[in-house]
Amino acid sequence: MKVTERNNVRITGNPAASQTILFAHGFGTDQTAWAEVAQAFADDYRLILFDMVGANEQTVRYFDPRKYNRLPVFAEDLLDIMDELQLRNVIFLGHSVGGMTGILAAIEEPDWFSRMVLLNASPRYVNDTGYTGGFDAETLEGIFEQMDSNYHAWASGFAHLTMQNANRPHLALAFARTLSAMRPDVALATARVIFYSDHRTDIEKLRQPTLLIQGNHDIAVSPQATHYLHDHIPDSCLAFIDSEGHFPHISDAGEVVRTIRPFLN
């Protein structure tokens, strides 16, 4: 099996470009979430997009809950893609758990990455002593029970909570569709891995220049979690943008692109 098939890899953009951007999506979406942002960089960069295993119908047949029970396994998939395509000196752009996956991959193979852009990422979602991740364990277990009892009803409600854009309600409906496209048991298993992950001790090992972008109104990632990343990633800068919800690359793609460009230049 080719890795490019397993992860539904797509290569686009400018094939003659000297630099490559690798995009990693977050939970409940797939590579299509980057459509507007990717288009903005298509003339000047070679672009690599992929789907995480289990994200959709194309990749779910490769999902094994015994294998994909830790976030580093998804990072290994990312490195497999880069190795098969011989990608080096790559600009990495990751959203949410995709961002943390990229961090773990860049720690493992630092020479393969040149710069990191992390959008609405979090090192830990669960509150801890002296740390506000945004969720307590009781709340998370309630979420998992809802997912298990009526997944599609949960997906619709979760989509509207996290994709907050009053002027573009169709975005929440579109997110609900991609979220509902996940097989319920795979979605629940993946959500447990993500929400109970804790990589606070890893992030200080990241050495690439890193841009952290965080929306001001995100119910999934607390501002404290974003500041924690900034305080513990040695070469990082932080930009808050006035964006509603957890998916600014979808709801406010133009603002995300404007924030990224100076960092790349």
N, C-alpha and C positions, 0 to 999 in steps of 0.2 A: 504494500500500500504506500502510495506517495503521500508525503506530508501535505503537499499542496492540495491533494484531494480531500484528505481528512479534515482540513481546516478551511476548505472552500476558498483558497487563496485567489485573489484577483490583483493583477498588475496593471496599472493605468498611469495617467499623467504623461510627462515628457520623457520618452525613452532615452533621449540624448542628454538629459540633465546630469550634472555632476553629483547631485545630492539626492538621497532617498528619504522619504518620510514613511514610517511604518505606523499604522493606526491600530489601536486595540480598543474594542468597544466594552461597554459595561453590561451588567446583568439585565436581562429582559429585552435587550436589543441585539442587533447583529451589525455587520459592516455597513448596512444601509444607513445607520444612524449618522455616519460621517459624510453623507452625500454633499451637503452644502459646503462644509469646511474643506473637504477634499477638492471640490471643484475650484475653490479659490486658489489652491496651490498647484493645480494641474499643469499650468503652463511652465512653471519654473522648477518643478521637482518630479522625480519618479515616485510613484505612490504605490504602496503595498497595503492591501486591505485583506482581512480574513475574518472568519467566524470562529469563536471559541467552540470547542466540542460540547454539544448539547444545546447550543443556542437556538437551533432551528431544525427543520426536517432534514436538511442536507447533511447535518453533522451528528444528529442524535444517535445514529446507528453505531457510532464509535464511542459512545459514552458508557463507561463501566464505573458504577459507584464505588467499587473496591479500589479503582485506580484514582479517580478524580475526587479524592476525599481530603485533599490539601491544596492550598493555593500554589505552592511551588510546582505542582504537577502541571498546572496551566502555564507556568513560566517555562517549564521544560518544552512544552509544545511550541511556545513562542521561539525559543532558541532552535528547535528543530526546523521551523520555517526559515529562520535566518540562515541556518547552516545549509539547507537544501538549495536556497536561492543565492548562497554565497554573499549575503548582505553584511557589509562592514561599514563602520563610521556612519551609522544610521541616526537620523533624527527620529525620536520616538514620541508619539502622541497618544496618550491613553486616558480613557474616561473611567472614573470610579474604580471598580475592581480591576479593570484593564490597566489603570495606572499603577496599582500596586503589583500587578503581574509583571509589568515592565521594570519596576524597581528591582524585583527579585532576579529577573533575567540579567539586568545590567550589572548587578553585584556579582553574578556568576561569571559573566563574560564582559568585563568592563570595556575591552578594546573594540567591541562590536557596536558600541553606542557613542555618539558624539554629544548629543543634547537630549534632554528630557522635558516634555511638556505634560504636566499632570493636571487633569481637569476634574474637579470635584472628587478628589481621591481622599481616602482615609486609611490610617494605619490600623485602626481598631474601631469598631462600631459600638461596642458595649462599654458602658461607663465603668470606671474603675476608681480606686482611691487616688484623688488628685488629677483625675483625667475624665473629661466629658466627651464620650464618643457619640452620644445622642440617644442611645437605647439602653434600657435595663433588660436583664435576662427574662423577667416575667413578660415584658412587652413583646420580646422576640418570640417567646414560646406561644403567645397568643396569636401572633402573625402566622407562625408555622401551623398552628391548629386550623386557622382559617384557610390557608393554602391547601391543607390536607382534606378538609371537609367539603369545600366548594371552590375549587381553584379558579374557575373562570369568573365567578363573582368577585373573588378577591382581586384578580388581575385587573378587572375594570375599575374597582375602587382605588387600588394602588396606583394605577396609571393616572387617574385624575388628581391624586394627592401629590404625586412627584413631578408631573408635567404641568406645572401651573403657568398658564398663559391665557388670561381672560380674553385677549383679542384674537387668539388662534385656537379655539377649542378642538379643532380637528387634529391637533398634534397629540392630545391625550387619547383620542380615539385610535390614532395610528399606533401609538405606543401600546395601547391595550391589545391591538392585533398582534404585534410582534411578541408581546409577553404571553398572550394566549396560545401562540404558535409553539411555545415550548411544551414538551410533554410534562404533565403535572408532577410526576414522580422525579423527573430530572430537575425540574425547576426547584422543587423543595430540597432535594439533596444539595444542589448548587448553592441555594440561598443559605443553607445551614453552614456550608463551608465558608462562604463570604462573610456572613454576619458574625460568626464566631472566630474569625481569623484575628490574629494579633501579631503584627510585624513591627511593633514599636522599637524593638532592639535591633532590627535589621536596617532601618532607613538611614542611620548614621554612617553606614558603610557605602552609601551611594556617592560616587565621586564626580559624576557628570554635572555640568551646569544645568540647573533645573528651574523651570518656570512653573509655579503653582498658580492655577487659576481657580477661583472659587466664586460661585454665585452668592449673592447676599441673602437669598431666601431659599434655602435648601433644607428640606425636612429630613433628608437621609444622612447628611454630613454636617456636623456641627462646626461653627467657626473655630472652636477650640481645637478640634481635630486638625483643621487646616493649619492653624498656628503651630500645633505640635510638629507637623511635617516641616514647616519652615524653620522652626527652632532646632531641628535635629538633622536636617539634610544640609551638609556643610556648605555647598555652593548653590544656594537657592534664593530665588526672589519670589515675592508673593503679590498677586494682583487680584483684588476683589472687584467683581463686575456686578452691575445692577441688573441681575437676571433672576427670573422667577423659576423655581423648581430645580430639579436635580440634573437636567439635561440641557444646559445652555448651548451646546453645540448643535442642538436641534431647534430650540426655541429662540435663540439669539445668536445664530451662527455668525452674523456679520460682526458683532461685538467680540466674539471669541477670536475670529480671524484678525481683527485689528489689534487685539492684545498680543497675539502670537508673533506677528510680523516683526516688530522691533527686536524681539528676542532672537529670532533667526538671523537677523541682519547685523 
